[in-house]
Amino acid sequence: MSQLIEDRVQQGRAAYHRHAWQEALESLRSADSKTPLSPEDLDLLAESAWFAGDPDVATEARERAHAGYVKQGDQCHAAGMALQLALGHFERLESAIGNGWLGRARRLLEQSPSECPAHGWQAALLAYLALRMSGDQTEALRQAELAEEIGQRLANPAIQALALQVQGYALVGLGRIDEGLALIDESTVAAVSGDLDPLTTGRIYCSTISVCRDLADWRRAAEWTDAAERWCHRQGVSGFPGICRVHRAEIMQFRGLWADAEREARRACDELSRYDLMLSGEAQYAVGEVRLRVGDLAGSFDAFRRAHELSREPEPGMSLLRLAQGDVAAANISIKRALTGVESHTFSKARLLPAVVEIGLAAGDIGSVATHVDELERIAGSFRTTAVTATAEFARGRLLLAQGDASTAVARLRHAMELWHEIGAPYETARARTALGEALRADGDETAARFEFESAKAAFERLGALPDAKHVGELLGDELSIASRAGDRVKRTFVFTDIVGSTPLVEALGDDAWEELIHWHDQTLRTIFNRYGGTEVKQTGDGFLVVFEDASAAIESAVAVQRSLAEHRRSHGFSPQVRIGLHQAEASSRAMDFSGRGVHEAARIGALAAGGQILASIQTVQSAGTRFPVSASQSVNLKGVSQPAEVVTVEWT
């Protein structure tokens, strides 16, 4: 090996140990292009590629590392690579390939003259598959205990920690919740304290948050998320891709940070489409929940539909969407059907029952609701988490109110409100306040009722929960529109995109081909916006309104969009012509939306752009200090704006 190649390998190894994944990937790939890497270095390349967001490169590197170890006669390391490959294929719903690699690992380990770490990883993988694929907690527990024994004999802390994690998950599933959570906490301490490698740490953290989500133990989830972020900061790790983002999004949504939650969920959609199709549906579902709460019913339906396509049953969201659309009968049928399908799964029932109660009350099905509230209270007694207890109290209070016992309902709803407030759940707190106000009104205390309504309405408006704010406004007799209230003033860069000439395109392509084109267009642009940190505010016809905190990132994303479309034109013969307008300005912000003169100016600048053009206000370019050349500025009149604007064309070709 020449000195230059050896230097590149050493640089890659050093970058890997610094967790500089992209640098490690580039250095090792550069060396590999000249002289094939050793199996050990291919393993480093694979993990770097995984963290850098390129699982296909990781898979190829692991396949080559496996072949290299086989050639060396190293059955244990060859089996370890086979197990990594099996897991990757299972997560991408490629079960036949996953089983093939699992079988190869098993045969290699049967040939191994002594016990090695791959035996422990094999047991851990079988435990994981028993949990995820078949839901067999007993088998998962057995395999995880075997993995822990092997990890102890080999003094391998990573195997031991992962085995404890799976044991804990299985015990929780078997109803031994306190015992299971103790093991989960123990394994997560080992992970975030820095004792383990980044890949194992990420898997343990994600599994921990999954258990917390199942139990609705949001306080524990938030504590471990904060600890994991501190670990990432200490280790120089930028975070874990895919499902971890979904869990972060769920925690953000719970805390009322809906714009951040949707951004994280959309990034997860993009990442999981390459890593783990089984969990990509979870990311789409998370987007649908946020869209539903802000009143974007069309956007919510689209996200739930995509979740369903990815084998994630979109309940209770889809039934709640039908309720929001006013179809109470259909909502009641679909939510009951969903509940019937999970009779033996307590965690799933706990997530569905609150919607079953809400829809049943809307349908006037009081007898059925009473049965479901009883069941929810039993689950709350088993889980003993604040969120589930609050949910059960809220359900009981609403049932009592429907049964005419307003006085007792007040006490239960007030308790629910206090519990939600205690754990920092602003949306749920506001919903409990609304129901409490209704109970107080029914109990004859109008002054106290209005006090609760006003507090709830203010909270809904801050969150951007437009349907809820409108409902409470009606209870107050308040006709003042939420849109007419001033929000916080923020400075952002607004990006408007639009397909030019869409009407003749629809006529030329036909409806089916047009729908396929739009789906590709939307996915392509969303992926790019996510990459540069943009937040999608809404779809506007055949385009998007996206906001960026950084003007430079906004310009970079706009250029990336045009270049991606141009490349698709070269390689596939066609892509739509898209115009893009950018404008940095102050605007009023209210949760998921923005309003004010600056937004209108941005829209007008976008409307002036031609197909394939990026038109930006001069202040946007000056603020960004962009690396791309721009045209001379020109003064333009914007429709509905009294003062002319100075704009430039960003030269992206």
C-alpha positions as CSV (number, residue, x, y, z in Angstrom):
1,M,0.0,0.0,0.0
2,S,1.4,3.4,-1.0
3,Q,2.1,6.0,1.7
4,L,-0.7,8.2,0.3
5,I,-3.3,5.5,0.5
6,E,-2.0,4.5,4.0
7,D,-2.4,8.2,5.1
8,R,-6.0,8.2,3.8
9,V,-6.8,5.1,5.8
10,Q,-5.2,6.5,8.9
11,Q,-7.2,9.7,8.4
12,G,-10.4,7.7,8.0
13,R,-9.7,5.7,11.2
14,A,-8.9,8.9,13.2
15,A,-12.1,10.6,11.9
16,Y,-14.1,7.5,12.8
17,H,-12.9,7.6,16.4
18,R,-13.7,11.3,16.5
19,H,-17.2,10.5,15.2
20,A,-16.6,12.7,12.2
21,W,-18.7,10.3,10.1
22,Q,-18.7,12.1,6.8
23,E,-14.9,12.7,6.9
24,A,-14.3,9.1,7.8
25,L,-16.5,7.9,5.0
26,E,-14.8,10.1,2.4
27,S,-11.3,9.2,3.5
28,L,-11.9,5.4,3.7
29,R,-13.8,5.4,0.4
30,S,-11.0,7.3,-1.3
31,A,-8.4,4.8,0.0
32,D,-10.7,1.9,-1.0
33,S,-11.0,3.2,-4.6
34,K,-7.2,2.7,-5.0
35,T,-6.6,-0.5,-2.9
36,P,-9.3,-2.6,-1.4
37,L,-9.7,-2.1,2.3
38,S,-9.2,-4.8,4.9
39,P,-12.4,-6.3,6.5
40,E,-11.7,-4.3,9.7
41,D,-11.5,-1.0,7.8
42,L,-14.6,-1.9,5.7
43,D,-16.4,-2.3,9.0
44,L,-15.4,1.2,10.0
45,L,-16.5,2.5,6.6
46,A,-19.9,0.8,7.0
47,E,-20.6,2.3,10.4
48,S,-19.5,5.8,9.2
49,A,-21.7,5.5,6.1
50,W,-24.7,4.5,8.3
51,F,-24.3,7.5,10.6
52,A,-23.6,9.8,7.5
53,G,-27.0,8.8,6.1
54,D,-25.9,6.4,3.3
55,P,-27.2,2.9,4.3
56,D,-26.6,1.5,0.8
57,V,-22.9,2.1,1.1
58,A,-23.0,0.6,4.6
59,T,-24.6,-2.5,3.3
60,E,-22.1,-2.9,0.4
61,A,-19.2,-2.4,2.8
62,R,-20.5,-5.0,5.3
63,E,-21.0,-7.5,2.5
64,R,-17.4,-7.1,1.4
65,A,-16.2,-7.2,5.0
66,H,-18.1,-10.5,5.5
67,A,-16.5,-12.0,2.4
68,G,-13.1,-10.8,3.6
69,Y,-13.5,-12.4,7.0
70,V,-14.7,-15.7,5.4
71,K,-11.6,-15.7,3.2
72,Q,-9.5,-15.2,6.4
73,G,-11.3,-18.1,8.1
74,D,-12.6,-15.8,10.8
75,Q,-16.0,-17.3,11.4
76,C,-16.9,-15.0,14.4
77,H,-16.3,-11.7,12.6
78,A,-17.9,-13.0,9.4
79,A,-21.0,-14.0,11.4
80,G,-21.0,-10.6,13.1
81,M,-21.2,-8.9,9.7
82,A,-23.9,-11.3,8.6
83,L,-26.0,-10.4,11.7
84,Q,-25.6,-6.7,10.9
85,L,-26.7,-7.3,7.4
86,A,-29.6,-9.4,8.6
87,L,-30.8,-6.6,10.9
88,G,-30.5,-4.0,8.1
89,H,-32.6,-6.1,5.7
90,F,-35.3,-6.9,8.3
91,E,-35.6,-3.2,9.1
92,R,-36.1,-2.5,5.4
93,L,-38.9,-5.1,5.2
94,E,-36.7,-7.5,3.1
95,S,-37.4,-10.5,5.3
96,A,-36.2,-13.1,2.8
97,I,-32.8,-11.5,2.5
98,G,-32.7,-11.0,6.3
99,N,-33.4,-14.6,6.9
100,G,-30.8,-15.6,4.5
101,W,-28.1,-13.6,6.3
102,L,-29.4,-14.9,9.7
103,G,-29.0,-18.5,8.4
104,R,-25.5,-17.8,7.2
105,A,-24.5,-16.3,10.6
106,R,-26.0,-19.4,12.4
107,R,-24.0,-21.8,10.2
108,L,-20.8,-19.9,10.7
109,L,-21.2,-19.8,14.5
110,E,-21.8,-23.6,14.5
111,Q,-18.4,-23.9,12.9
112,S,-16.7,-21.6,15.4
113,P,-14.4,-23.5,17.7
114,S,-15.2,-21.3,20.7
115,E,-17.7,-18.8,22.0
116,C,-17.3,-15.3,20.7
117,P,-19.2,-12.0,20.8
118,A,-21.2,-12.9,17.6
119,H,-22.9,-15.6,19.7
120,G,-24.2,-12.9,22.0
121,W,-25.2,-10.6,19.1
122,Q,-27.1,-13.5,17.5
123,A,-29.1,-14.1,20.7
124,A,-29.8,-10.3,21.0
125,L,-31.0,-10.2,17.4
126,L,-33.3,-13.2,17.9
127,A,-34.7,-11.5,21.0
128,Y,-35.3,-8.3,19.0
129,L,-37.0,-10.1,16.2
130,A,-39.2,-12.0,18.6
131,L,-40.4,-8.7,20.0
132,R,-40.8,-6.8,16.7
133,M,-41.9,-9.4,14.3
134,S,-44.0,-11.8,16.3
135,G,-44.6,-10.0,19.6
136,D,-43.5,-13.1,21.5
137,Q,-42.3,-11.5,24.8
138,T,-41.5,-14.9,26.4
139,E,-39.2,-16.0,23.5
140,A,-37.7,-12.5,23.5
141,L,-37.0,-12.7,27.2
142,R,-35.4,-16.2,26.8
143,Q,-33.1,-15.1,24.0
144,A,-32.2,-11.8,25.8
145,E,-31.2,-13.7,29.0
146,L,-29.0,-16.0,26.9
147,A,-27.4,-12.9,25.3
148,E,-26.7,-11.4,28.8
149,E,-25.1,-14.6,30.0
150,I,-22.8,-14.7,26.9
151,G,-22.0,-11.0,27.4
152,Q,-21.0,-11.6,31.1
153,R,-18.8,-14.6,30.2
154,L,-17.0,-12.6,27.5
155,A,-17.0,-9.3,29.6
156,N,-18.6,-7.5,26.7
157,P,-20.5,-4.5,28.1
158,A,-22.3,-3.7,24.8
159,I,-23.9,-7.1,24.6
160,Q,-24.8,-7.0,28.3
161,A,-26.5,-3.6,28.0
162,L,-28.4,-4.4,24.9
163,A,-29.6,-7.7,26.4
164,L,-30.8,-5.9,29.5
165,Q,-32.7,-3.5,27.3
166,V,-34.5,-6.2,25.5
167,Q,-35.2,-8.1,28.7
168,G,-36.8,-4.9,30.1
169,Y,-38.9,-4.4,27.0
170,A,-40.1,-8.0,27.2
171,L,-40.9,-7.8,30.9
172,V,-42.9,-4.6,30.4
173,G,-44.9,-6.4,27.6
174,L,-45.6,-9.3,30.0
175,G,-47.0,-6.8,32.6
176,R,-44.0,-6.8,34.9
177,I,-43.6,-3.1,34.4
178,D,-41.6,-2.0,37.4
179,E,-39.1,-4.9,36.9
180,G,-38.8,-4.1,33.2
181,L,-38.3,-0.4,33.7
182,A,-35.6,-1.0,36.2
183,L,-33.6,-3.1,33.6
184,I,-34.3,-0.5,30.9
185,D,-33.0,2.4,33.1
186,E,-29.9,0.4,34.0
187,S,-29.1,-0.4,30.4
188,T,-29.7,3.2,29.3
189,V,-27.4,4.5,32.0
190,A,-24.6,2.3,30.5
191,A,-25.4,3.8,27.1
192,V,-25.5,7.5,27.8
193,S,-22.6,7.4,30.3
194,G,-20.2,6.7,27.4
195,D,-19.4,3.1,28.1
196,L,-20.6,1.8,24.8
197,D,-20.1,2.4,21.1
198,P,-22.3,4.9,19.3
199,L,-24.3,2.3,17.3
200,T,-25.3,0.3,20.4
201,T,-26.0,3.5,22.4
202,G,-28.3,4.7,19.6
203,R,-30.2,1.4,19.6
204,I,-30.6,1.4,23.4
205,Y,-31.8,5.0,23.5
206,C,-34.3,4.5,20.8
207,S,-35.7,1.3,22.4
208,T,-36.0,3.1,25.8
209,I,-38.0,5.9,24.2
210,S,-40.2,3.3,22.5
211,V,-41.1,1.8,25.9
212,C,-41.7,5.2,27.4
213,R,-44.0,6.0,24.4
214,D,-45.9,2.7,24.9
215,L,-46.5,3.5,28.6
216,A,-47.1,7.2,27.9
217,D,-44.3,7.9,30.4
218,W,-43.4,11.2,28.8
219,R,-41.5,12.5,31.8
220,R,-39.1,9.5,31.7
221,A,-38.8,9.9,27.9
222,A,-37.9,13.5,28.2
223,E,-35.3,12.8,30.9
224,W,-33.6,10.2,28.8
225,T,-33.7,12.3,25.7
226,D,-32.0,15.2,27.5
227,A,-29.4,12.7,28.8
228,A,-28.8,11.3,25.2
229,E,-28.4,14.8,23.8
230,R,-25.7,15.5,26.5
231,W,-24.0,12.3,25.5
232,C,-24.1,13.3,21.8
233,H,-22.6,16.7,22.7
234,R,-19.8,15.1,24.7
235,Q,-19.0,12.5,22.1
236,G,-19.3,14.8,19.1
237,V,-22.2,12.8,17.7
238,S,-24.8,14.7,15.7
239,G,-27.6,12.4,16.7
240,F,-29.2,9.1,15.7
241,P,-31.1,8.9,12.4
242,G,-34.5,7.6,11.7
243,I,-36.8,6.3,14.4
244,C,-35.0,8.4,17.1
245,R,-36.1,11.5,15.3
246,V,-39.7,10.2,15.4
247,H,-39.5,9.7,19.1
248,R,-38.0,13.2,19.5
249,A,-40.8,14.6,17.4
250,E,-43.4,12.8,19.7
251,I,-41.8,14.4,22.8
252,M,-41.7,17.9,21.1
253,Q,-45.4,17.5,20.2
254,F,-46.2,16.6,23.7
255,R,-44.4,19.7,24.9
256,G,-46.3,21.8,22.5
257,L,-43.4,22.5,20.1
258,W,-45.4,21.5,17.0
259,A,-43.4,23.2,14.3
260,D,-40.2,21.5,15.6
261,A,-42.1,18.2,16.0
262,E,-43.2,18.2,12.4
263,R,-39.8,19.2,11.1
264,E,-38.2,16.3,13.0
265,A,-40.9,13.9,11.8
266,R,-40.4,14.9,8.2
267,R,-36.7,14.4,8.4
268,A,-37.3,11.0,9.9
269,C,-39.6,10.2,6.9
270,D,-36.7,10.9,4.6
271,E,-34.1,9.0,6.7
272,L,-36.3,6.0,7.4
273,S,-37.2,5.5,3.7
274,R,-33.5,4.4,3.4
275,Y,-33.0,2.7,6.7
276,D,-36.2,1.2,8.0
277,L,-39.4,1.0,6.0
278,M,-41.3,-0.7,8.8
279,L,-40.8,2.4,11.0
280,S,-41.2,5.0,8.2
281,G,-44.9,4.7,8.7
282,E,-44.5,5.9,12.3
283,A,-42.9,9.1,11.0
284,Q,-45.7,9.7,8.5
285,Y,-48.2,9.1,11.3
286,A,-46.5,11.7,13.5
287,V,-46.8,14.3,10.7
288,G,-50.5,13.4,10.3
289,E,-51.1,14.0,14.0
290,V,-49.6,17.5,13.9
291,R,-51.5,18.4,10.7
292,L,-54.8,17.2,12.3
293,R,-54.3,19.4,15.4
294,V,-53.6,22.5,13.4
295,G,-56.7,21.9,11.3
296,D,-55.0,20.9,8.0
297,L,-57.4,18.0,7.3
298,A,-56.1,17.4,3.8
299,G,-52.5,17.3,4.9
300,S,-53.4,15.0,7.8
301,F,-55.2,12.6,5.5
302,D,-52.3,12.5,3.1
303,A,-49.8,11.7,5.9
304,F,-52.1,9.0,7.4
305,R,-52.6,7.5,3.9
306,R,-48.8,7.3,3.5
307,A,-48.5,5.7,6.9
308,H,-51.0,3.1,5.9
309,E,-49.1,2.4,2.7
310,L,-46.1,1.7,4.8
311,S,-48.0,-0.9,7.0
312,R,-48.6,1.5,9.9
313,E,-52.2,1.3,10.9
314,P,-53.2,5.0,11.0
315,E,-55.3,4.8,14.1
316,P,-56.6,6.5,16.1
317,G,-55.6,9.4,13.9
318,M,-57.8,8.4,10.9
319,S,-60.9,8.0,13.0
320,L,-60.3,11.3,14.7
321,L,-59.9,12.9,11.3
322,R,-63.3,11.5,10.2
323,L,-64.7,13.0,13.4
324,A,-63.2,16.4,12.6
325,Q,-64.7,16.1,9.1
326,G,-68.1,15.7,10.8
327,D,-68.6,12.0,9.9
328,V,-69.3,10.7,13.4
329,A,-70.8,7.4,12.3
330,A,-67.9,6.4,10.1
331,A,-65.5,7.5,12.9
332,N,-67.3,5.3,15.4
333,I,-67.2,2.3,13.1
334,S,-63.5,2.6,12.2
335,I,-62.3,3.2,15.8
336,K,-64.2,0.3,17.1
337,R,-62.8,-1.9,14.4
338,A,-59.3,-0.8,15.3
339,L,-59.9,-1.6,18.9
340,T,-61.2,-5.1,18.1
341,G,-57.9,-5.7,16.2
342,V,-55.8,-5.1,19.3
343,E,-57.7,-6.8,22.1
344,S,-54.7,-8.7,23.3
345,H,-52.3,-5.7,23.1
346,T,-52.6,-3.5,26.2
347,F,-50.2,-0.8,24.9
348,S,-52.1,-0.4,21.6
349,K,-55.4,-0.4,23.5
350,A,-54.1,2.4,25.8
351,R,-53.4,4.5,22.7
352,L,-56.8,3.8,21.1
353,L,-59.2,4.1,24.1
354,P,-59.0,7.9,24.5
355,A,-60.2,8.3,20.9
356,V,-62.8,5.5,21.4
357,V,-64.2,7.5,24.3
358,E,-64.2,10.9,22.5
359,I,-65.9,9.5,19.4
360,G,-68.3,7.4,21.4
361,L,-69.4,10.5,23.3
362,A,-69.9,12.4,20.0
363,A,-72.0,9.5,18.8
364,G,-74.1,9.4,22.0
365,D,-73.1,5.9,22.7
366,I,-72.9,6.4,26.5
367,G,-73.2,2.7,27.5
368,S,-70.3,1.6,25.3
369,V,-68.2,4.6,26.5
370,A,-68.8,3.7,30.2
371,T,-67.3,0.2,29.5
372,H,-64.3,1.7,27.8
373,V,-63.7,4.3,30.5
374,D,-63.6,1.4,33.1
375,E,-61.0,-0.4,31.0
376,L,-58.9,2.8,30.6
377,E,-58.9,3.2,34.4
378,R,-57.8,-0.4,34.8
379,I,-54.9,0.2,32.4
380,A,-54.0,3.4,34.2
381,G,-53.8,1.5,37.5
382,S,-51.5,-1.0,35.8
383,F,-49.2,1.5,34.1
384,R,-49.1,4.0,37.0
385,T,-47.8,6.8,34.8
386,T,-49.1,10.4,35.1
387,A,-50.2,10.8,31.5
388,V,-52.3,7.6,31.5
389,T,-53.8,8.5,34.9
390,A,-54.6,12.0,33.5
391,T,-56.2,10.5,30.4
392,A,-58.4,8.2,32.5
393,E,-59.5,11.1,34.8
394,F,-60.3,13.2,31.7
395,A,-62.3,10.4,30.2
396,R,-64.2,9.7,33.4
397,G,-64.9,13.4,33.8
398,R,-66.3,13.8,30.3
399,L,-68.5,10.7,30.8
400,L,-69.9,12.0,34.1
401,L,-70.7,15.3,32.4
402,A,-72.5,13.4,29.6
403,Q,-74.4,11.5,32.3
404,G,-75.6,14.7,33.9
405,D,-73.3,14.6,37.0
406,A,-71.6,17.9,36.5
407,S,-70.5,18.4,40.1
408,T,-68.5,15.1,40.2
409,A,-67.2,15.8,36.7
410,V,-65.7,19.1,37.8
411,A,-63.5,17.3,40.4
412,R,-62.3,14.6,37.9
413,L,-61.6,17.2,35.1
414,R,-59.8,19.5,37.5
415,H,-57.6,16.7,38.6
416,A,-56.9,15.7,34.9
417,M,-56.0,19.3,34.1
418,E,-53.6,19.5,37.1
419,L,-51.9,16.3,36.1
420,W,-51.4,17.4,32.5
421,H,-50.0,20.7,33.7
422,E,-47.7,19.0,36.1
423,I,-45.9,17.1,33.3
424,G,-45.8,20.0,30.8
425,A,-48.4,19.0,28.3
426,P,-50.0,22.3,27.1
427,Y,-52.5,20.9,24.6
428,E,-53.9,18.3,26.9
429,T,-54.0,20.8,29.7
430,A,-56.1,23.2,27.5
431,R,-58.4,20.4,26.5
432,A,-59.0,19.5,30.1
433,R,-59.6,23.2,30.9
434,T,-62.2,23.3,28.1
435,A,-64.1,20.3,29.4
436,L,-63.8,21.7,33.0
437,G,-65.4,24.9,31.8
438,E,-68.3,23.0,30.3
439,A,-68.8,21.1,33.6
440,L,-68.6,24.4,35.6
441,R,-71.2,25.9,33.3
442,A,-73.5,22.9,33.6
443,D,-73.0,23.2,37.4
444,G,-74.2,26.8,37.3
445,D,-70.9,28.6,37.8
446,E,-70.6,30.7,34.6
447,T,-67.9,33.0,35.9
448,A,-65.5,30.1,36.7
449,A,-66.5,28.5,33.4
450,R,-65.5,31.6,31.3
451,F,-62.2,31.8,33.2
452,E,-61.3,28.3,32.1
453,F,-62.5,28.9,28.6
454,E,-60.4,32.0,28.2
455,S,-57.3,30.2,29.5
456,A,-57.9,27.3,27.2
457,K,-58.5,29.5,24.2
458,A,-55.2,31.5,24.8
459,A,-53.3,28.2,25.0
460,F,-54.8,26.8,21.8
461,E,-54.0,30.0,20.0
462,R,-50.4,29.9,21.2
463,L,-50.1,26.3,20.0
464,G,-51.9,26.9,16.6
465,A,-54.7,24.5,17.4
466,L,-57.1,26.3,15.3
467,P,-60.1,23.9,15.5
468,D,-59.9,23.8,19.3
469,A,-59.5,27.6,19.5
470,K,-62.6,28.1,17.3
471,H,-64.6,25.6,19.4
472,V,-63.8,27.4,22.6
473,G,-64.5,30.7,21.0
474,E,-67.9,29.5,20.2
475,L,-68.4,28.4,23.8
476,L,-67.4,32.0,24.8
477,G,-69.6,33.6,22.1
478,D,-66.3,35.2,20.9
479,E,-66.5,36.0,17.2
480,L,-63.0,37.5,17.1
481,S,-61.0,35.3,14.6
482,I,-57.8,33.8,15.7
483,A,-56.2,35.1,12.5
484,S,-57.0,38.6,13.5
485,R,-54.9,38.4,16.7
486,A,-51.3,39.5,16.5
487,G,-48.7,36.8,17.1
488,D,-45.1,37.0,18.1
489,R,-42.9,39.0,15.6
490,V,-40.1,37.0,14.2
491,K,-37.5,37.4,11.4
492,R,-37.5,34.5,8.9
493,T,-36.6,33.8,5.3
494,F,-39.8,32.8,3.4
495,V,-39.5,30.5,0.4
496,F,-42.4,30.1,-2.1
497,T,-42.2,27.4,-4.8
498,D,-44.7,26.7,-7.6
499,I,-44.8,24.5,-10.7
500,V,-45.1,26.7,-13.8
501,G,-47.7,25.7,-16.4
502,S,-49.4,23.0,-14.3
503,T,-52.8,23.2,-16.1
504,P,-51.5,22.3,-19.6
505,L,-49.3,19.6,-17.9
506,V,-52.3,18.0,-16.4
507,E,-54.0,17.9,-19.7
508,A,-51.0,16.5,-21.5
509,L,-50.1,13.9,-18.9
510,G,-53.6,12.8,-17.7
511,D,-54.7,12.6,-14.1
512,D,-52.9,9.4,-13.1
513,A,-49.5,10.4,-14.5
514,W,-50.0,13.9,-13.0
515,E,-50.6,12.4,-9.5
516,E,-47.4,10.3,-9.8
517,L,-45.4,13.4,-10.9
518,I,-46.8,15.5,-8.0
519,H,-45.9,12.8,-5.5
520,W,-42.4,12.7,-6.8
521,H,-42.1,16.5,-6.9
522,D,-43.4,16.8,-3.3
523,Q,-41.1,14.1,-2.0
524,T,-38.0,15.6,-3.7
525,L,-38.6,19.1,-2.5
526,R,-39.5,18.0,1.1
527,T,-36.3,16.0,1.3
528,I,-34.2,19.0,0.2
529,F,-36.0,21.4,2.5
530,N,-35.4,19.0,5.4
531,R,-31.8,18.7,4.6
532,Y,-31.2,22.4,5.0
533,G,-33.3,22.9,8.1
534,G,-36.4,24.4,6.5
535,T,-39.9,24.1,8.1
536,E,-42.8,23.4,5.8
537,V,-45.7,25.8,6.7
538,K,-48.2,24.7,4.1
539,Q,-48.7,23.5,0.5
540,T,-49.8,26.2,-1.8
541,G,-51.5,24.7,-4.8
542,D,-48.6,23.0,-6.7
543,G,-45.9,24.3,-4.4
544,F,-44.8,25.0,-0.9
545,L,-44.3,27.8,1.6
546,V,-41.2,26.9,3.7
547,V,-39.5,29.1,6.3
548,F,-35.8,29.2,7.3
549,E,-34.2,30.8,10.2
550,D,-31.0,31.2,8.2
551,A,-31.1,33.1,4.8
552,S,-28.0,31.3,3.5
553,A,-29.7,27.9,4.1
554,A,-32.8,29.1,2.3
555,I,-30.7,30.0,-0.8
556,E,-28.7,26.7,-0.6
557,S,-32.0,24.7,-0.5
558,A,-33.5,26.7,-3.5
559,V,-30.3,26.0,-5.5
560,A,-30.4,22.3,-4.5
561,V,-34.1,22.1,-5.7
562,Q,-33.3,23.6,-9.1
563,R,-30.2,21.4,-9.6
564,S,-32.1,18.3,-8.6
565,L,-34.8,19.0,-11.1
566,A,-32.3,19.8,-13.8
567,E,-30.4,16.5,-13.1
568,H,-33.7,14.6,-13.3
569,R,-34.4,16.3,-16.7
570,R,-31.0,15.2,-18.0
571,S,-31.2,11.6,-16.7
572,H,-35.0,10.9,-17.2
573,G,-35.9,13.3,-19.9
574,F,-38.4,15.4,-17.9
575,S,-39.2,17.2,-14.7
576,P,-41.5,20.1,-14.0
577,Q,-40.3,23.7,-14.2
578,V,-40.4,25.2,-10.8
579,R,-40.2,28.9,-9.9
580,I,-38.8,29.9,-6.5
581,G,-39.1,33.2,-4.6
582,L,-37.2,34.1,-1.4
583,H,-37.7,37.1,0.9
584,Q,-36.3,37.7,4.4
585,A,-38.7,39.8,6.5
586,E,-40.4,40.1,9.9
587,A,-43.8,38.4,10.3
588,S,-46.3,37.5,12.9
589,S,-45.8,33.9,14.1
590,R,-48.4,31.7,15.7
591,A,-47.3,28.2,16.1
592,M,-47.5,26.6,12.6
593,D,-48.3,29.6,10.5
594,F,-47.0,33.1,9.7
595,S,-48.8,36.3,8.5
596,G,-48.1,39.9,7.7
597,R,-46.7,42.1,4.9
598,G,-43.4,40.2,4.6
599,V,-45.2,36.9,3.8
600,H,-47.3,38.6,1.1
601,E,-44.1,40.2,-0.4
602,A,-42.4,36.8,-0.5
603,A,-45.4,35.3,-2.3
604,R,-45.4,38.1,-4.8
605,I,-41.7,37.7,-5.5
606,G,-42.3,34.0,-6.1
607,A,-45.1,34.8,-8.5
608,L,-42.7,37.1,-10.6
609,A,-40.1,34.3,-11.0
610,A,-40.0,32.3,-14.3
611,G,-39.8,28.5,-14.5
612,G,-36.3,27.4,-13.4
613,Q,-35.6,30.8,-11.8
614,I,-34.7,31.7,-8.2
615,L,-35.8,35.3,-7.5
616,A,-34.7,36.8,-4.2
617,S,-35.1,40.2,-2.5
618,I,-31.8,42.1,-2.3
619,Q,-31.9,42.1,1.5
620,T,-32.1,38.3,1.5
621,V,-29.0,38.0,-0.5
622,Q,-27.2,40.6,1.5
623,S,-28.1,38.9,4.7
624,A,-27.0,35.5,3.5
625,G,-23.7,36.4,1.9
626,T,-24.4,33.6,-0.6
627,R,-21.6,31.9,-2.5
628,F,-23.7,31.9,-5.7
629,P,-23.4,34.7,-8.2
630,V,-26.5,37.0,-8.6
631,S,-27.7,39.3,-11.3
632,A,-27.8,43.0,-11.1
633,S,-30.7,44.2,-8.9
634,Q,-33.9,45.4,-10.5
635,S,-36.8,47.4,-9.1
636,V,-40.1,45.6,-9.4
637,N,-43.7,46.4,-8.4
638,L,-45.4,43.7,-6.2
639,K,-49.1,43.3,-6.5
640,G,-50.9,44.8,-3.5
641,V,-47.7,46.3,-2.1
642,S,-47.3,50.1,-2.4
643,Q,-43.5,50.3,-2.4
644,P,-41.4,48.7,-5.2
645,A,-38.9,46.0,-4.2
646,E,-35.3,45.3,-5.2
647,V,-34.8,41.8,-6.4
648,V,-32.0,39.7,-8.0
649,T,-31.8,36.4,-9.8
650,V,-29.6,33.7,-8.1
651,E,-27.5,32.1,-10.8
652,W,-27.6,28.4,-9.8
653,T,-26.5,26.7,-13.1
